[in-house]
Amino acid sequence: MFTSCRPIREADFKILSRAVQAWYRHYGASVNDTRTQVLCSAAIDLYNDGHRTIEEIASRLIDTYNGPDTTRINAATSMAIH
């Protein structure tokens, strides 16, 4: 449920960044742009849903994206388009 839509402050960005970094450390994954984009987007969604601590956001990311392969963005196939 969407609980907040307040602007994200610099301190909040630090929390989000550290939560994403915690995911990378947990899985020992290499950093890449696509993976980071997926994780940051999910972290912002969690933040907007009311999760405000590094631990809370990181644990949700770790539970949701349980390994580097789960952050892949799949391109639509021609079957999905038609």
PDB file of N, CA, C and O in Angstrom:
ATOM      1  N   MET A   1       0.834  -1.178   0.000  1.00  0.00           N
ATOM      2  CA  MET A   1       0.000   0.000   0.000  1.00  0.00           C
ATOM      3  C   MET A   1       0.877   1.240   0.000  1.00  0.00           C
ATOM      4  O   MET A   1       1.853   1.311   0.746  1.00  0.00           O
ATOM      5  N   PHE A   2       0.546   2.191  -0.810  1.00  0.00           N
ATOM      6  CA  PHE A   2       1.302   3.434  -0.935  1.00  0.00           C
ATOM      7  C   PHE A   2       0.985   4.323   0.258  1.00  0.00           C
ATOM      8  O   PHE A   2      -0.168   4.706   0.459  1.00  0.00           O
ATOM      9  N   THR A   3       2.019   4.661   1.066  1.00  0.00           N
ATOM     10  CA  THR A   3       1.769   5.419   2.290  1.00  0.00           C
ATOM     11  C   THR A   3       2.370   6.809   2.282  1.00  0.00           C
ATOM     12  O   THR A   3       1.990   7.639   3.108  1.00  0.00           O
ATOM     13  N   SER A   4       3.293   7.091   1.381  1.00  0.00           N
ATOM     14  CA  SER A   4       3.979   8.374   1.443  1.00  0.00           C
ATOM     15  C   SER A   4       4.439   8.813   0.072  1.00  0.00           C
ATOM     16  O   SER A   4       4.765   7.993  -0.786  1.00  0.00           O
ATOM     17  N   CYS A   5       4.459  10.111  -0.118  1.00  0.00           N
ATOM     18  CA  CYS A   5       4.968  10.645  -1.371  1.00  0.00           C
ATOM     19  C   CYS A   5       5.778  11.912  -1.091  1.00  0.00           C
ATOM     20  O   CYS A   5       5.764  12.852  -1.886  1.00  0.00           O
ATOM     21  N   ARG A   6       6.473  11.930   0.024  1.00  0.00           N
ATOM     22  CA  ARG A   6       7.269  13.107   0.352  1.00  0.00           C
ATOM     23  C   ARG A   6       8.550  13.097  -0.473  1.00  0.00           C
ATOM     24  O   ARG A   6       9.009  12.032  -0.884  1.00  0.00           O
ATOM     25  N   PRO A   7       9.123  14.250  -0.715  1.00  0.00           N
ATOM     26  CA  PRO A   7      10.370  14.305  -1.487  1.00  0.00           C
ATOM     27  C   PRO A   7      11.485  13.510  -0.792  1.00  0.00           C
ATOM     28  O   PRO A   7      11.561  13.449   0.435  1.00  0.00           O
ATOM     29  N   ILE A   8      12.330  12.916  -1.604  1.00  0.00           N
ATOM     30  CA  ILE A   8      13.463  12.164  -1.067  1.00  0.00           C
ATOM     31  C   ILE A   8      14.610  13.133  -0.837  1.00  0.00           C
ATOM     32  O   ILE A   8      15.028  13.845  -1.750  1.00  0.00           O
ATOM     33  N   ARG A   9      15.116  13.155   0.390  1.00  0.00           N
ATOM     34  CA  ARG A   9      16.217  14.047   0.755  1.00  0.00           C
ATOM     35  C   ARG A   9      17.557  13.340   0.584  1.00  0.00           C
ATOM     36  O   ARG A   9      17.607  12.133   0.347  1.00  0.00           O
ATOM     37  N   GLU A  10      18.634  14.100   0.707  1.00  0.00           N
ATOM     38  CA  GLU A  10      19.982  13.526   0.556  1.00  0.00           C
ATOM     39  C   GLU A  10      20.213  12.376   1.526  1.00  0.00           C
ATOM     40  O   GLU A  10      20.789  11.354   1.151  1.00  0.00           O
ATOM     41  N   ALA A  11      19.771  12.533   2.765  1.00  0.00           N
ATOM     42  CA  ALA A  11      19.935  11.467   3.767  1.00  0.00           C
ATOM     43  C   ALA A  11      19.182  10.205   3.336  1.00  0.00           C
ATOM     44  O   ALA A  11      19.638   9.088   3.583  1.00  0.00           O
ATOM     45  N   ASP A  12      18.034  10.390   2.695  1.00  0.00           N
ATOM     46  CA  ASP A  12      17.257   9.248   2.214  1.00  0.00           C
ATOM     47  C   ASP A  12      17.986   8.533   1.084  1.00  0.00           C
ATOM     48  O   ASP A  12      17.981   7.303   1.020  1.00  0.00           O
ATOM     49  N   PHE A  13      18.616   9.299   0.190  1.00  0.00           N
ATOM     50  CA  PHE A  13      19.396   8.692  -0.891  1.00  0.00           C
ATOM     51  C   PHE A  13      20.539   7.849  -0.329  1.00  0.00           C
ATOM     52  O   PHE A  13      20.865   6.796  -0.878  1.00  0.00           O
ATOM     53  N   LYS A  14      21.138   8.302   0.747  1.00  0.00           N
ATOM     54  CA  LYS A  14      22.212   7.527   1.381  1.00  0.00           C
ATOM     55  C   LYS A  14      21.676   6.202   1.897  1.00  0.00           C
ATOM     56  O   LYS A  14      22.330   5.168   1.757  1.00  0.00           O
ATOM     57  N   ILE A  15      20.491   6.227   2.493  1.00  0.00           N
ATOM     58  CA  ILE A  15      19.869   4.990   2.986  1.00  0.00           C
ATOM     59  C   ILE A  15      19.616   4.039   1.816  1.00  0.00           C
ATOM     60  O   ILE A  15      19.943   2.855   1.894  1.00  0.00           O
ATOM     61  N   LEU A  16      19.038   4.553   0.738  1.00  0.00           N
ATOM     62  CA  LEU A  16      18.744   3.726  -0.431  1.00  0.00           C
ATOM     63  C   LEU A  16      20.023   3.151  -1.032  1.00  0.00           C
ATOM     64  O   LEU A  16      20.083   1.969  -1.370  1.00  0.00           O
ATOM     65  N   SER A  17      21.040   3.993  -1.161  1.00  0.00           N
ATOM     66  CA  SER A  17      22.314   3.550  -1.717  1.00  0.00           C
ATOM     67  C   SER A  17      22.950   2.461  -0.857  1.00  0.00           C
ATOM     68  O   SER A  17      23.436   1.458  -1.380  1.00  0.00           O
ATOM     69  N   ARG A  18      22.947   2.653   0.429  1.00  0.00           N
ATOM     70  CA  ARG A  18      23.551   1.653   1.329  1.00  0.00           C
ATOM     71  C   ARG A  18      22.764   0.352   1.328  1.00  0.00           C
ATOM     72  O   ARG A  18      23.347  -0.723   1.465  1.00  0.00           O
ATOM     73  N   ALA A  19      21.452   0.435   1.176  1.00  0.00           N
ATOM     74  CA  ALA A  19      20.637  -0.783   1.097  1.00  0.00           C
ATOM     75  C   ALA A  19      20.977  -1.572  -0.168  1.00  0.00           C
ATOM     76  O   ALA A  19      21.100  -2.796  -0.127  1.00  0.00           O
ATOM     77  N   VAL A  20      21.126  -0.867  -1.288  1.00  0.00           N
ATOM     78  CA  VAL A  20      21.496  -1.530  -2.539  1.00  0.00           C
ATOM     79  C   VAL A  20      22.910  -2.109  -2.429  1.00  0.00           C
ATOM     80  O   VAL A  20      23.161  -3.220  -2.897  1.00  0.00           O
ATOM     81  N   GLN A  21      23.822  -1.375  -1.821  1.00  0.00           N
ATOM     82  CA  GLN A  21      25.186  -1.879  -1.614  1.00  0.00           C
ATOM     83  C   GLN A  21      25.165  -3.131  -0.741  1.00  0.00           C
ATOM     84  O   GLN A  21      25.945  -4.055  -0.969  1.00  0.00           O
ATOM     85  N   ALA A  22      24.292  -3.171   0.241  1.00  0.00           N
ATOM     86  CA  ALA A  22      24.175  -4.341   1.117  1.00  0.00           C
ATOM     87  C   ALA A  22      23.729  -5.561   0.306  1.00  0.00           C
ATOM     88  O   ALA A  22      24.196  -6.674   0.549  1.00  0.00           O
ATOM     89  N   TRP A  23      22.830  -5.353  -0.654  1.00  0.00           N
ATOM     90  CA  TRP A  23      22.401  -6.454  -1.521  1.00  0.00           C
ATOM     91  C   TRP A  23      23.607  -6.991  -2.299  1.00  0.00           C
ATOM     92  O   TRP A  23      23.826  -8.201  -2.360  1.00  0.00           O
ATOM     93  N   TYR A  24      24.387  -6.079  -2.892  1.00  0.00           N
ATOM     94  CA  TYR A  24      25.578  -6.498  -3.650  1.00  0.00           C
ATOM     95  C   TYR A  24      26.550  -7.276  -2.766  1.00  0.00           C
ATOM     96  O   TYR A  24      27.072  -8.311  -3.181  1.00  0.00           O
ATOM     97  N   ARG A  25      26.793  -6.790  -1.561  1.00  0.00           N
ATOM     98  CA  ARG A  25      27.703  -7.491  -0.645  1.00  0.00           C
ATOM     99  C   ARG A  25      27.151  -8.864  -0.271  1.00  0.00           C
ATOM    100  O   ARG A  25      27.890  -9.848  -0.248  1.00  0.00           O
ATOM    101  N   HIS A  26      25.867  -8.926   0.019  1.00  0.00           N
ATOM    102  CA  HIS A  26      25.242 -10.187   0.440  1.00  0.00           C
ATOM    103  C   HIS A  26      25.432 -11.276  -0.611  1.00  0.00           C
ATOM    104  O   HIS A  26      25.753 -12.419  -0.283  1.00  0.00           O
ATOM    105  N   TYR A  27      25.233 -10.912  -1.876  1.00  0.00           N
ATOM    106  CA  TYR A  27      25.336 -11.908  -2.950  1.00  0.00           C
ATOM    107  C   TYR A  27      26.704 -11.936  -3.625  1.00  0.00           C
ATOM    108  O   TYR A  27      26.938 -12.772  -4.498  1.00  0.00           O
ATOM    109  N   GLY A  28      27.612 -11.040  -3.240  1.00  0.00           N
ATOM    110  CA  GLY A  28      28.932 -11.008  -3.860  1.00  0.00           C
ATOM    111  C   GLY A  28      28.836 -10.773  -5.356  1.00  0.00           C
ATOM    112  O   GLY A  28      29.649 -11.282  -6.127  1.00  0.00           O
ATOM    113  N   ALA A  29      27.845 -10.005  -5.758  1.00  0.00           N
ATOM    114  CA  ALA A  29      27.591  -9.770  -7.181  1.00  0.00           C
ATOM    115  C   ALA A  29      28.411  -8.598  -7.689  1.00  0.00           C
ATOM    116  O   ALA A  29      28.722  -7.665  -6.949  1.00  0.00           O
ATOM    117  N   SER A  30      28.753  -8.667  -8.967  1.00  0.00           N
ATOM    118  CA  SER A  30      29.452  -7.541  -9.582  1.00  0.00           C
ATOM    119  C   SER A  30      28.422  -6.454  -9.908  1.00  0.00           C
ATOM    120  O   SER A  30      27.272  -6.734 -10.245  1.00  0.00           O
ATOM    121  N   VAL A  31      28.875  -5.223  -9.796  1.00  0.00           N
ATOM    122  CA  VAL A  31      27.999  -4.075 -10.047  1.00  0.00           C
ATOM    123  C   VAL A  31      27.865  -3.873 -11.553  1.00  0.00           C
ATOM    124  O   VAL A  31      28.858  -3.871 -12.280  1.00  0.00           O
ATOM    125  N   ASN A  32      26.632  -3.703 -12.010  1.00  0.00           N
ATOM    126  CA  ASN A  32      26.417  -3.300 -13.399  1.00  0.00           C
ATOM    127  C   ASN A  32      25.201  -2.376 -13.458  1.00  0.00           C
ATOM    128  O   ASN A  32      24.369  -2.367 -12.550  1.00  0.00           O
ATOM    129  N   ASP A  33      25.113  -1.610 -14.523  1.00  0.00           N
ATOM    130  CA  ASP A  33      24.090  -0.572 -14.634  1.00  0.00           C
ATOM    131  C   ASP A  33      22.668  -1.120 -14.600  1.00  0.00           C
ATOM    132  O   ASP A  33      21.811  -0.579 -13.901  1.00  0.00           O
ATOM    133  N   THR A  34      22.415  -2.177 -15.343  1.00  0.00           N
ATOM    134  CA  THR A  34      21.065  -2.733 -15.395  1.00  0.00           C
ATOM    135  C   THR A  34      20.635  -3.243 -14.030  1.00  0.00           C
ATOM    136  O   THR A  34      19.531  -2.949 -13.574  1.00  0.00           O
ATOM    137  N   ARG A  35      21.496  -4.001 -13.383  1.00  0.00           N
ATOM    138  CA  ARG A  35      21.195  -4.546 -12.058  1.00  0.00           C
ATOM    139  C   ARG A  35      20.959  -3.418 -11.065  1.00  0.00           C
ATOM    140  O   ARG A  35      20.017  -3.467 -10.274  1.00  0.00           O
ATOM    141  N   THR A  36      21.811  -2.405 -11.108  1.00  0.00           N
ATOM    142  CA  THR A  36      21.671  -1.278 -10.187  1.00  0.00           C
ATOM    143  C   THR A  36      20.361  -0.542 -10.430  1.00  0.00           C
ATOM    144  O   THR A  36      19.699  -0.120  -9.482  1.00  0.00           O
ATOM    145  N   GLN A  37      19.988  -0.386 -11.685  1.00  0.00           N
ATOM    146  CA  GLN A  37      18.733   0.279 -12.014  1.00  0.00           C
ATOM    147  C   GLN A  37      17.538  -0.476 -11.421  1.00  0.00           C
ATOM    148  O   GLN A  37      16.639   0.136 -10.843  1.00  0.00           O
ATOM    149  N   VAL A  38      17.530  -1.789 -11.564  1.00  0.00           N
ATOM    150  CA  VAL A  38      16.445  -2.611 -11.018  1.00  0.00           C
ATOM    151  C   VAL A  38      16.395  -2.488  -9.501  1.00  0.00           C
ATOM    152  O   VAL A  38      15.327  -2.287  -8.923  1.00  0.00           O
ATOM    153  N   LEU A  39      17.546  -2.610  -8.862  1.00  0.00           N
ATOM    154  CA  LEU A  39      17.599  -2.562  -7.397  1.00  0.00           C
ATOM    155  C   LEU A  39      17.236  -1.183  -6.855  1.00  0.00           C
ATOM    156  O   LEU A  39      16.520  -1.075  -5.860  1.00  0.00           O
ATOM    157  N   CYS A  40      17.725  -0.133  -7.503  1.00  0.00           N
ATOM    158  CA  CYS A  40      17.402   1.225  -7.040  1.00  0.00           C
ATOM    159  C   CYS A  40      15.919   1.522  -7.199  1.00  0.00           C
ATOM    160  O   CYS A  40      15.307   2.135  -6.325  1.00  0.00           O
ATOM    161  N   SER A  41      15.351   1.096  -8.295  1.00  0.00           N
ATOM    162  CA  SER A  41      13.921   1.301  -8.506  1.00  0.00           C
ATOM    163  C   SER A  41      13.112   0.576  -7.431  1.00  0.00           C
ATOM    164  O   SER A  41      12.161   1.129  -6.880  1.00  0.00           O
ATOM    165  N   ALA A  42      13.495  -0.656  -7.142  1.00  0.00           N
ATOM    166  CA  ALA A  42      12.803  -1.420  -6.102  1.00  0.00           C
ATOM    167  C   ALA A  42      12.998  -0.773  -4.733  1.00  0.00           C
ATOM    168  O   ALA A  42      12.066  -0.731  -3.931  1.00  0.00           O
ATOM    169  N   ALA A  43      14.199  -0.272  -4.461  1.00  0.00           N
ATOM    170  CA  ALA A  43      14.474   0.383  -3.181  1.00  0.00           C
ATOM    171  C   ALA A  43      13.615   1.638  -3.018  1.00  0.00           C
ATOM    172  O   ALA A  43      13.102   1.900  -1.931  1.00  0.00           O
ATOM    173  N   ILE A  44      13.459   2.405  -4.084  1.00  0.00           N
ATOM    174  CA  ILE A  44      12.611   3.604  -4.029  1.00  0.00           C
ATOM    175  C   ILE A  44      11.161   3.212  -3.778  1.00  0.00           C
ATOM    176  O   ILE A  44      10.471   3.858  -2.990  1.00  0.00           O
ATOM    177  N   ASP A  45      10.700   2.163  -4.438  1.00  0.00           N
ATOM    178  CA  ASP A  45       9.337   1.687  -4.196  1.00  0.00           C
ATOM    179  C   ASP A  45       9.146   1.282  -2.736  1.00  0.00           C
ATOM    180  O   ASP A  45       8.130   1.607  -2.123  1.00  0.00           O
ATOM    181  N   LEU A  46      10.118   0.580  -2.193  1.00  0.00           N
ATOM    182  CA  LEU A  46      10.043   0.182  -0.780  1.00  0.00           C
ATOM    183  C   LEU A  46      10.025   1.406   0.128  1.00  0.00           C
ATOM    184  O   LEU A  46       9.272   1.461   1.100  1.00  0.00           O
ATOM    185  N   TYR A  47      10.854   2.376  -0.199  1.00  0.00           N
ATOM    186  CA  TYR A  47      10.889   3.629   0.563  1.00  0.00           C
ATOM    187  C   TYR A  47       9.519   4.311   0.523  1.00  0.00           C
ATOM    188  O   TYR A  47       9.001   4.749   1.550  1.00  0.00           O
ATOM    189  N   ASN A  48       8.949   4.391  -0.668  1.00  0.00           N
ATOM    190  CA  ASN A  48       7.638   5.028  -0.824  1.00  0.00           C
ATOM    191  C   ASN A  48       6.528   4.254  -0.117  1.00  0.00           C
ATOM    192  O   ASN A  48       5.489   4.818   0.224  1.00  0.00           O
ATOM    193  N   ASP A  49       6.756   2.963   0.100  1.00  0.00           N
ATOM    194  CA  ASP A  49       5.791   2.147   0.833  1.00  0.00           C
ATOM    195  C   ASP A  49       5.981   2.238   2.344  1.00  0.00           C
ATOM    196  O   ASP A  49       5.274   1.576   3.104  1.00  0.00           O
ATOM    197  N   GLY A  50       6.949   3.068   2.785  1.00  0.00           N
ATOM    198  CA  GLY A  50       7.114   3.305   4.207  1.00  0.00           C
ATOM    199  C   GLY A  50       8.320   2.666   4.863  1.00  0.00           C
ATOM    200  O   GLY A  50       8.530   2.849   6.062  1.00  0.00           O
ATOM    201  N   HIS A  51       9.115   1.926   4.115  1.00  0.00           N
ATOM    202  CA  HIS A  51      10.326   1.319   4.676  1.00  0.00           C
ATOM    203  C   HIS A  51      11.412   2.388   4.685  1.00  0.00           C
ATOM    204  O   HIS A  51      11.736   2.956   3.642  1.00  0.00           O
ATOM    205  N   ARG A  52      11.976   2.663   5.862  1.00  0.00           N
ATOM    206  CA  ARG A  52      12.864   3.823   5.979  1.00  0.00           C
ATOM    207  C   ARG A  52      14.283   3.510   6.461  1.00  0.00           C
ATOM    208  O   ARG A  52      15.118   4.414   6.504  1.00  0.00           O
ATOM    209  N   THR A  53      14.578   2.267   6.823  1.00  0.00           N
ATOM    210  CA  THR A  53      15.923   1.969   7.311  1.00  0.00           C
ATOM    211  C   THR A  53      16.699   1.144   6.282  1.00  0.00           C
ATOM    212  O   THR A  53      16.118   0.458   5.440  1.00  0.00           O
ATOM    213  N   ILE A  54      18.023   1.230   6.375  1.00  0.00           N
ATOM    214  CA  ILE A  54      18.892   0.442   5.497  1.00  0.00           C
ATOM    215  C   ILE A  54      18.567  -1.043   5.657  1.00  0.00           C
ATOM    216  O   ILE A  54      18.416  -1.767   4.673  1.00  0.00           O
ATOM    217  N   GLU A  55      18.463  -1.479   6.896  1.00  0.00           N
ATOM    218  CA  GLU A  55      18.239  -2.898   7.185  1.00  0.00           C
ATOM    219  C   GLU A  55      16.918  -3.391   6.604  1.00  0.00           C
ATOM    220  O   GLU A  55      16.843  -4.475   6.027  1.00  0.00           O
ATOM    221  N   GLU A  56      15.884  -2.579   6.765  1.00  0.00           N
ATOM    222  CA  GLU A  56      14.566  -2.949   6.271  1.00  0.00           C
ATOM    223  C   GLU A  56      14.556  -3.062   4.744  1.00  0.00           C
ATOM    224  O   GLU A  56      14.069  -4.048   4.191  1.00  0.00           O
ATOM    225  N   ILE A  57      15.088  -2.062   4.082  1.00  0.00           N
ATOM    226  CA  ILE A  57      15.101  -2.050   2.620  1.00  0.00           C
ATOM    227  C   ILE A  57      16.023  -3.144   2.085  1.00  0.00           C
ATOM    228  O   ILE A  57      15.662  -3.861   1.151  1.00  0.00           O
ATOM    229  N   ALA A  58      17.211  -3.272   2.675  1.00  0.00           N
ATOM    230  CA  ALA A  58      18.163  -4.294   2.215  1.00  0.00           C
ATOM    231  C   ALA A  58      17.582  -5.690   2.374  1.00  0.00           C
ATOM    232  O   ALA A  58      17.714  -6.516   1.470  1.00  0.00           O
ATOM    233  N   SER A  59      16.948  -5.968   3.492  1.00  0.00           N
ATOM    234  CA  SER A  59      16.407  -7.318   3.686  1.00  0.00           C
ATOM    235  C   SER A  59      15.282  -7.612   2.708  1.00  0.00           C
ATOM    236  O   SER A  59      15.141  -8.747   2.253  1.00  0.00           O
ATOM    237  N   ARG A  60      14.483  -6.613   2.379  1.00  0.00           N
ATOM    238  CA  ARG A  60      13.421  -6.807   1.370  1.00  0.00           C
ATOM    239  C   ARG A  60      14.026  -7.032  -0.011  1.00  0.00           C
ATOM    240  O   ARG A  60      13.547  -7.875  -0.770  1.00  0.00           O
ATOM    241  N   LEU A  61      15.076  -6.283  -0.339  1.00  0.00           N
ATOM    242  CA  LEU A  61      15.746  -6.486  -1.631  1.00  0.00           C
ATOM    243  C   LEU A  61      16.343  -7.890  -1.707  1.00  0.00           C
ATOM    244  O   LEU A  61      16.212  -8.571  -2.724  1.00  0.00           O
ATOM    245  N   ILE A  62      16.991  -8.315  -0.638  1.00  0.00           N
ATOM    246  CA  ILE A  62      17.621  -9.637  -0.588  1.00  0.00           C
ATOM    247  C   ILE A  62      16.572 -10.739  -0.722  1.00  0.00           C
ATOM    248  O   ILE A  62      16.802 -11.740  -1.399  1.00  0.00           O
ATOM    249  N   ASP A  63      15.427 -10.555  -0.080  1.00  0.00           N
ATOM    250  CA  ASP A  63      14.347 -11.553  -0.169  1.00  0.00           C
ATOM    251  C   ASP A  63      13.707 -11.566  -1.555  1.00  0.00           C
ATOM    252  O   ASP A  63      13.358 -12.630  -2.068  1.00  0.00           O
ATOM    253  N   THR A  64      13.552 -10.401  -2.155  1.00  0.00           N
ATOM    254  CA  THR A  64      12.874 -10.291  -3.447  1.00  0.00           C
ATOM    255  C   THR A  64      13.778 -10.697  -4.601  1.00  0.00           C
ATOM    256  O   THR A  64      13.360 -11.427  -5.500  1.00  0.00           O
ATOM    257  N   TYR A  65      15.010 -10.224  -4.573  1.00  0.00           N
ATOM    258  CA  TYR A  65      15.983 -10.513  -5.629  1.00  0.00           C
ATOM    259  C   TYR A  65      17.037 -11.427  -5.043  1.00  0.00           C
ATOM    260  O   TYR A  65      18.089 -10.976  -4.589  1.00  0.00           O
ATOM    261  N   ASN A  66      16.741 -12.727  -5.060  1.00  0.00           N
ATOM    262  CA  ASN A  66      17.617 -13.684  -4.382  1.00  0.00           C
ATOM    263  C   ASN A  66      18.732 -14.189  -5.292  1.00  0.00           C
ATOM    264  O   ASN A  66      18.857 -15.385  -5.559  1.00  0.00           O
ATOM    265  N   GLY A  67      19.524 -13.247  -5.751  1.00  0.00           N
ATOM    266  CA  GLY A  67      20.695 -13.556  -6.565  1.00  0.00           C
ATOM    267  C   GLY A  67      20.755 -12.668  -7.788  1.00  0.00           C
ATOM    268  O   GLY A  67      19.744 -12.103  -8.206  1.00  0.00           O
ATOM    269  N   PRO A  68      21.937 -12.545  -8.358  1.00  0.00           N
ATOM    270  CA  PRO A  68      22.141 -11.668  -9.514  1.00  0.00           C
ATOM    271  C   PRO A  68      21.239 -11.983 -10.700  1.00  0.00           C
ATOM    272  O   PRO A  68      20.806 -11.061 -11.392  1.00  0.00           O
ATOM    273  N   ASP A  69      20.944 -13.248 -10.954  1.00  0.00           N
ATOM    274  CA  ASP A  69      20.127 -13.596 -12.116  1.00  0.00           C
ATOM    275  C   ASP A  69      18.701 -13.074 -12.010  1.00  0.00           C
ATOM    276  O   ASP A  69      18.032 -12.900 -13.029  1.00  0.00           O
ATOM    277  N   THR A  70      18.227 -12.821 -10.802  1.00  0.00           N
ATOM    278  CA  THR A  70      16.843 -12.369 -10.636  1.00  0.00           C
ATOM    279  C   THR A  70      16.664 -10.882 -10.930  1.00  0.00           C
ATOM    280  O   THR A  70      15.543 -10.375 -10.902  1.00  0.00           O
ATOM    281  N   THR A  71      17.761 -10.185 -11.210  1.00  0.00           N
ATOM    282  CA  THR A  71      17.664  -8.758 -11.528  1.00  0.00           C
ATOM    283  C   THR A  71      17.684  -8.504 -13.031  1.00  0.00           C
ATOM    284  O   THR A  71      17.669  -7.353 -13.466  1.00  0.00           O
ATOM    285  N   ARG A  72      17.718  -9.547 -13.808  1.00  0.00           N
ATOM    286  CA  ARG A  72      17.753  -9.389 -15.267  1.00  0.00           C
ATOM    287  C   ARG A  72      16.420  -8.867 -15.770  1.00  0.00           C
ATOM    288  O   ARG A  72      15.357  -9.260 -15.291  1.00  0.00           O
ATOM    289  N   ILE A  73      16.501  -7.966 -16.754  1.00  0.00           N
ATOM    290  CA  ILE A  73      15.309  -7.459 -17.409  1.00  0.00           C
ATOM    291  C   ILE A  73      15.176  -8.199 -18.718  1.00  0.00           C
ATOM    292  O   ILE A  73      16.070  -8.146 -19.564  1.00  0.00           O
ATOM    293  N   ASN A  74      14.071  -8.886 -18.888  1.00  0.00           N
ATOM    294  CA  ASN A  74      13.861  -9.674 -20.110  1.00  0.00           C
ATOM    295  C   ASN A  74      13.191  -8.817 -21.169  1.00  0.00           C
ATOM    296  O   ASN A  74      12.201  -8.134 -20.906  1.00  0.00           O
ATOM    297  N   ALA A  75      13.743  -8.867 -22.356  1.00  0.00           N
ATOM    298  CA  ALA A  75      13.138  -8.162 -23.489  1.00  0.00           C
ATOM    299  C   ALA A  75      11.881  -8.905 -23.910  1.00  0.00           C
ATOM    300  O   ALA A  75      11.810 -10.129 -23.801  1.00  0.00           O
ATOM    301  N   ALA A  76      10.906  -8.176 -24.384  1.00  0.00           N
ATOM    302  CA  ALA A  76       9.673  -8.795 -24.847  1.00  0.00           C
ATOM    303  C   ALA A  76       9.958  -9.639 -26.082  1.00  0.00           C
ATOM    304  O   ALA A  76      10.723  -9.240 -26.960  1.00  0.00           O
ATOM    305  N   THR A  77       9.341 -10.792 -26.134  1.00  0.00           N
ATOM    306  CA  THR A  77       9.498 -11.651 -27.312  1.00  0.00           C
ATOM    307  C   THR A  77       8.435 -11.271 -28.330  1.00  0.00           C
ATOM    308  O   THR A  77       7.466 -10.585 -28.003  1.00  0.00           O
ATOM    309  N   SER A  78       8.619 -11.718 -29.561  1.00  0.00           N
ATOM    310  CA  SER A  78       7.624 -11.408 -30.574  1.00  0.00           C
ATOM    311  C   SER A  78       6.275 -12.037 -30.225  1.00  0.00           C
ATOM    312  O   SER A  78       5.235 -11.488 -30.590  1.00  0.00           O
ATOM    313  N   MET A  79       6.269 -13.158 -29.538  1.00  0.00           N
ATOM    314  CA  MET A  79       5.017 -13.801 -29.132  1.00  0.00           C
ATOM    315  C   MET A  79       4.287 -12.913 -28.108  1.00  0.00           C
ATOM    316  O   MET A  79       3.059 -12.834 -28.130  1.00  0.00           O
ATOM    317  N   ALA A  80       5.016 -12.261 -27.236  1.00  0.00           N
ATOM    318  CA  ALA A  80       4.396 -11.418 -26.216  1.00  0.00           C
ATOM    319  C   ALA A  80       3.825 -10.142 -26.832  1.00  0.00           C
ATOM    320  O   ALA A  80       2.879  -9.565 -26.296  1.00  0.00           O
ATOM    321  N   ILE A  81       4.387  -9.705 -27.942  1.00  0.00           N
ATOM    322  CA  ILE A  81       3.947  -8.470 -28.590  1.00  0.00           C
ATOM    323  C   ILE A  81       2.675  -8.699 -29.387  1.00  0.00           C
ATOM    324  O   ILE A  81       1.819  -7.818 -29.452  1.00  0.00           O
ATOM    325  N   HIS A  82       2.539  -9.887 -30.003  1.00  0.00           N
ATOM    326  CA  HIS A  82       1.393 -10.153 -30.885  1.00  0.00           C
ATOM    327  C   HIS A  82       0.237 -10.695 -30.149  1.00  0.00           C
ATOM    328  O   HIS A  82      -0.803 -10.970 -30.748  1.00  0.00           O
TER     329      HIS A  82
END
